[in-house]
Amino acid sequence: MSEQHTYRVIVRGTWDGLTDEARARLLAEASEHGMTSMRFCEEGSLSYEPSPLKHFSMRYVVVSDAADGEEMAGAIAEDRAERTLREAGYGFGPLKSTVTDLDTMKVNRKSSSRR
């Protein structure tokens, strides 16, 4: 059995080809997808600014084989984002992801003498 790592992935994109209905829904739900809604979770968390309604980001937690690395975690998150956005009827352009491996991330702790 291979080692599993937990990744935090931010998938970014631009709205593209939104229908009038999709645009109206995004604008109506904008307060639910602002700064306070940002969180990393398996199902993804969508956030965007309503004005201008141009860019969005989705945050995911992906658990996968460490041997597959960050590239695979990014691909998994982008696939989840594409599926979610298509099911909601939202048009979008190319997606780009930023991946952080939580299992290899270095945490700098302040020593007790520096507090």
Disulfide bonds with the S-S distance in Angstrom:
none
